[in-house]
Amino acid sequence: MTTIFKNISQDNKITFLQTIFVASIILANIVGIKIINIGPINVSMGIWLVPITFLITDILAEVKGKKFVGRLVWTTGLAMFFSYLFIKLSIWIEPADRFQELNPAFVTIFESSARIFIASIVAFMLSQLHDIWAFEFWKKKTKGKYFWLRNNLSTIVSQFIDTTIFIFIAFYQLTPKFDFAFMWTLIVPYYILKIILAIADTPLAYLGVKWLKK
């Protein structure tokens, strides 16, 4: 098994990472409406997938460069927008007779997903493009050294952009409870947890770069 993984070409490794990247983004939007408990904090299931995307972009940026990752981000943004349009179309089309009883539940779930998709598209594009820029900025400042520092500095700010924009677009004024002050009670714990996950995956970033360069 080890020999098989060693013999994978770099192009196939890149394709694998790109596939995981796109799948993580789409899944984060689909399962993101489910809220779970992590201790006293209520978080979305999608929170486990977002750090994976920043990890992959930093690995690819280190090996393939800024322009390569930029293309991945833009094509993924288009995939997200296409998914959003198809969800809206699925809601709009009249269901078959045998699906009439299930249609209200379908609409309720995916109507929520539609708003989350819009929030996610905007947050994703702005945060990922910032992450690419910041990673390259710190790479030049450190002359290509201190990968762990560049990885975390770019991700920490990008995660704040992603979390803040996403939560405001997805949930602001969803009900009277979701006012400006309440938004920050959601943003702060989400952001802290994302930062913990981002720092924890630093060893994976090193392993990913080493694996991709082979």
N, C-alpha and C positions, 0 to 999 in steps of 0.2 A: 504493500500500500504506500509506504514511504517513497519507494522508487517511482511509482506512478505520479505522485505529486511533484517530485523533483523534475520529472521529464515534461511537465507542462510548459508550453512556450509562454513568453511574456504577453503576447497578444491575447492568448486564452485567459491568462490571469487577469488582464485588464478587462476583458469581456465579462468575466465572473464578477469582478468588483462593480462594474457598471450595472450589471443585472441586479445585484444585491442593493445597490444604491437606489435604483428606480423602484424596485419592489418595496423597499423600506418606506419610501416617500408615499407611494400609493396606499400601502397598508396602514400607515400612520393616519391617513385621512379616513379610511374606512372604519378602523377599529377605535379611532380617537374619540368617538362619542361615548364609549364605555368608560366609566369612572371607577377606579379601584382605590383601596386604602393601602398606604405604605406608612405604618405607624399612625400618627395623628393626621397625616396629610392625605387629602383626596387628590389623586392625579389621574390623568388620562392614560389609557393603555398605550397610546402613541408615543408617550415619553420615552419608552424603551428603545424606540426605533430612531428617533432624531439624532442621538449621539453617534449612531452608526454612520449616518450620512456625513457628518463632519469629519469623522475618522477616515472615511474613504476618500473624501476630497483632499484631505491633508496628505494622505499616502500618495495619491495620484499626482498632486501638485509637486511633491518632493521629487518624484521620479520622472514625470512627464511634462511638468511645467504648467504655468498659469493658463495659457491659451487652450490647452487640451481639456483642463477641468472646466473652463468657462463654457466650452461647447457642450460638455456633459450637463451642466446646470441648465443651460438654455433648452436643450432637447428634453430634459426632464420636466421643465416648466411647461413645455408644449404638451407633453404627455398628461400632465396634471390638468391642464385646461381642457384637453379632449375628454378626459374622464369626467370632469365637471359637466360638460355639455351633454355627455351621454347619460349621466345621472338625471339631469333635468328632463331630457327626452323620455327616459324611462318613467319618470313621475307623471309626465304630461299625457302619455299614450294611455288610452282607455284599456283596462285589464279585461281578460277573458272572463266569462261567467263563473267558471270554477275558481277564479282567483279573487272574486269580488270581496269575500269575507276577509281575505288576507291583505288586500290592497291598502286599507287605512294604516296598518302597521308598517307596511312597506314604505308608504309615503312619509309617515312620521320619522322613521329611521333615516331614510335617505334624503329627506328635506333638510334634516339637521346636518347630514353629511355634506350637502351642497354648500351650506354656509361655511362649514369647516374647510371645504375645499378652497373656497375663495380666500378665506383667511390664510390658509396654508400656502397657496400660490404666492400671495403677496409677501408673506413672511419668509417663505423659502427663497424667493428670488433675491430679496434685499439682503437677507442674512448670509446666504451662500456667496453672493457676489462680493459682499464685504469680507467674508472669510478668505476668499481667493486673493483679494487685494491685500488684506492684512498679512496673510501668510507670506506673500511675495515681498511686502514691505520689510517685514522682520528678517526675511531670508537675506535681503540685501544688506540690512543693518548689521547682521551677525556674520556676514560673508559665508553663508551656507552652513554655519555651525549652530550648535545648541538646538537641535530639532525639537526636543521636548519643550523648550521655551517658546519657540515659534508656534508650535502646535497648540499650546495652551493659551498663549496671548491672543492669537487670532480667534480661537474658539470661544473664549470667555466673553469677549465683546459680541461676537456673532450670535451666541446663544441668547444674550440679553435682547438683541434686536429681534431675533426670531420669537422669543417668548412674549415680549411686550406687544409686538404688532399682531401676532396670532391671537392672543387672548382678547385684545380690544376689538378686533374685527369679528371674531367668532362669537363673543359672549356679551359685549357691551350693550346694555339696554335690552337684553334678551327677555328679562322680566324687570320690574321696578327694583328688585334686589341688586341687580347687576349694574350698579352705578359706578362712577369713576373711582371712588374710594375702595369699593369692594373688588374692583379689578386688581388692585395691588395686593390684596390678600391672596389672590390666585397666582399672580406673577411671581412674587417673592419666593414662596416655597418651591414652585416649579423650577425657577431659575437656579436656586441653590442645589436642588437635586440634579439638575442637568450638569452643573459645574462639577459636582462630585463624580458623576458618571464620566465626564470628559477627562478629568484628571486621572481617574482610575484606569481609563483605557490607553494611557500613554505608552505602557509597555507593548500593547497591541499595535500601536502606530509604528514603533520600531520594528516589530516582527513583520508587519505588513510591508514596510519599505524594503527590508532585507529579503523577504520572500519574492517581492516583485522585481527586484534588481537581479536576482539569480538568472 
